[in-house]
């Protein structure tokens, strides 16, 4: 990544060279003027070289850090989520690299990925025609499975909110003994939204998980903070938080920095108190943070925001994991001989 100073020095050097050329072509320069211009040009070239060296050094450090985290990840995550089940929910435009990284991190943590629910662009469409279609599916599924639909305060995303509520009943449960739907019922419910063009599934997300990871788009929306995708994310995150034991929302470094990105909008909303967020899940460090965030919530720690852009911390404190109790190795010590046996005894 080229920083602003590097650009600035380069631009100044170019314009200075142009100025020298113009002056040389139109007038006869005096020696002192020419020497001054040469000194300025030499200084700018030196600054440009230093900036380039600093950039190379910073990139080398970043590469070294990434290699370290990749090597340390299995040990850092060992036993973090042993036996837990995670479902991934990918928003439109969610990077495959983040999804795959989350899957790998979950494996190192000892958790199983049940499947992935991939939301289609249509799910974020707030137009009247799409709203009517989604409302009809919601009403049918709620009637079939006896679900009382919530009435969210944001009426613009009411259909997406209620759809998220119903989808959550099919893919999530707070405990492993409290499934709301049977496997067949969950499959049928998800199929209704898939047939409507609102989502696709990978794996077996209908086998309910207790934990959810939402993967946001890789870039900020063109419509700013009020983009429908951002508003729908808030509805999704809230419904999944209520239906799960823990939920974390993840983003990538490039897509989470702007103030109108999905992660930024989430962090500025009341939903941030219900889910954890990680803004650099395209890196190994961010993927480790996502697993630690889930583990901390399971341990009763409040949700937090982690990463490099407007986060409260770089990463969560790792949750304590069970460790084997150390036992001392018995050592033989000699006691005085007894007159009765004439033998020494070992102290156990």
ABEGO torsion letter per residue (X at the ends): XBBAAAAAAAAAAAAAAAAAAAAAAABBBBAAAAAAAAAAAAAAAAAAAAAAAAAAAAAAAAAAAAAAAAAAAAAAABGAABGBBBBBBBBBGBBAAAAAAAAAAAAAAGBBBAEBBBBBAAAABABAAAAAAAAAAAAAAAAAAGBBBBBBABAAAAAAAAAAAAAAAAABBABAAABABBAAAAAAAAAAAAAAGABBBBEBAABBBABBBBBBBABBBAAEAABAAAAAAAAAAAAAAAABABBBBBBBAAAAABAABAAAAAAABAAAAABBBBAAAABAAAAAAAAAAAAAAAAGBBBBBBEABGBABABBBBBBBBBBBBBBBBBBBBBBBBAAAGBBBBBX
